[in-house]
């Protein structure tokens, strides 16, 4: 049952098994942070971990740290820490490069594994996925098609049996819709299509079982729910069955079978390491490791249960002032965010800005979506209640109409 009072929420906080993890994060006084689906909060241990990397590993031990501090193996050791969060084997995930580069690698690799030339994507996907696909198909002499993955178009497109690769986001960045990974992957495979899942808005937010769902490839970022910080490296998953035959296009030194032989010709490494390219961002890796160490203390089933309870509460309060949700009410179709629209055109951006002035930070996505992310590791039920109360007051008072809230910033 959705709690209806702040006292109900306080009682839930008192009984919350995840409550101690809130202390693992730096949270500004007077701020309710509902934008962890865009940039996660700072892990309390990250500054010291980064400082140690800079001052001791780099400053004192210098180049010896490639061996002594395990710098060379960071893509694999961090990948092994990400693996439990995505339901993968430790040898199926690497960390390195950005989500865009990793997406390009998996797209071209999958096209090379198929005798077909169509990449099927979703019409409303995050622009990175659309833009990288355009670049990949242009270089590979392939074709891009876009469909609505939540309607009958997807099955119809796959039934044509000319699609090499299906690329979808597990959770839609704008609406928060959670896709049926198991069912869609099975359908694609039935039609001879390989599948790449973008996990940027689902890793750390919802249960993921890449191996159990027979997924081919996946990519994801770490600076959202995984709290690795701005510009943090991304991760790449490749199913073990594809390792020996995968030919990724960015064949760099770190992906070579024997990099310190300094051979003139490329020979890919065994396993998922062949998806590496260049040197790794080791300072950023230190911050990522701090975040992953917090996640190692979390129970993912508890994270999901708390996420659904918090979004239920927020949805109920938002509906009381006439705001419509494009995030599904059904639990099995909802990620860990709530996306709202106001009936009055152009109201979304200034409402979000008015809430930020009150200390409740969400974000805005064009054309008129107010987006609020729910991060169970550090968000309390009373925070959700207070944020929803602020939303109700902002809408009912009309304060968002003030001129200062309507001035657009570059980042929304």
PyMOL commands that set and color helices and strands:
alter all, ss='L'
color gray80, all
select helices_A, chain A and resi 6-15+19-24+46-58+62-68+74-86+90-92+99-112+127-140+153-159+181-190+240-245+253-255+259-261+271-275+282-295+300-319+331-333+347-357+381-397+399-401+403-406
alter helices_A, ss='H'
color red, helices_A
select strands_A, chain A and resi 25-26+32-33+42-43+93-95+118-122+143-147+163-169+194-198+217-220+235-238+324-325+337-341+360-361+363-365+369-373
alter strands_A, ss='S'
color yellow, strands_A
deselect
rebuild
show_as cartoon
